[in-house]
Amino acid sequence: MSTEKNYCPQADSLASQVVGFFTNNPGEELSLDDITDKFMCTRGNVHTQLSRAVQTDLLTRSLNADGDYIYRAGKRLGSLGIGVYSPHPISVAKVVKSLPPHQAEPLPELDAVEIEDNIPLPSRSHKRDWTPLLQRMVLGQSFKLPIHAHATLRKNVTALQKASSAQYTIKLYPDAKEMRVWCTA
């Protein structure tokens, strides 16, 4: 690992957002799917965007038992006292005051933990083929969707634009937790 002591992720970058998340949640871990959902990015270059933060020990990357990449807080992260996670892009570099030490809530006694039946496991995949909906649109039309559909919709839009002359524009509205898609050609 690099010993570069002064590295701080660029303002509003994916690395800034992930480092900010782990600053406030040091015991958590994020898979690639978690990162793409939480930070509304595409999966294709997550490793590249986070590589310098991994090299400088702000983050760690490893494989879990299923062979999936998992990111966690690195050794150097706790000593910096930087970053505040927000669902909107933020700048770690702008936050200069140290955060108060993390006060972990004590774990419950084993006998006090309630075991529940028939709780469905949440889906980690929101895969859907949006192509039929996109192909129904004509120039100037638009529709809105929940913002968590962004990753799969973006993938379909990119594929459709490569395969045809159609063009689409996607605008995210994080405060409203929605997005709008326009047919522009």
C-alpha angles and dihedrals in degrees: 000000000000120000094211100143100187101053114126120169116257115265114272093007125135088249089055091052095046093046089049091051093051092046088063095034106035095163095052129096130206129207122208089261091051091052094048092048098042098042099031096235134133120261096228100085105020092114091051093048092049098039097098092048088052092047091053095047096248087119136017126214125200142152120257125215091276092054094252121138114249126192123207138170112286129227094260096050098079093052094056100060091206137132138045118213118234129168085236123069110278138181119245088188092061094056106080105158119091117251119235113264113276110262105207116209110238115257116249122251112266092244090056095057110104116223113210133198131221099012106153117235110243116246114251091195126068095180115162134154106238093176097102091053093046092048091055091061125097129200112300097017122121142178136193130229137176110281094241088072090066099100097051093039091050090052092052093045091052093049093046093048090052093048098045143018092259118121128197136187123208122199120189121213103191095178091058092038090232142100136208127218123204130193103227102173 
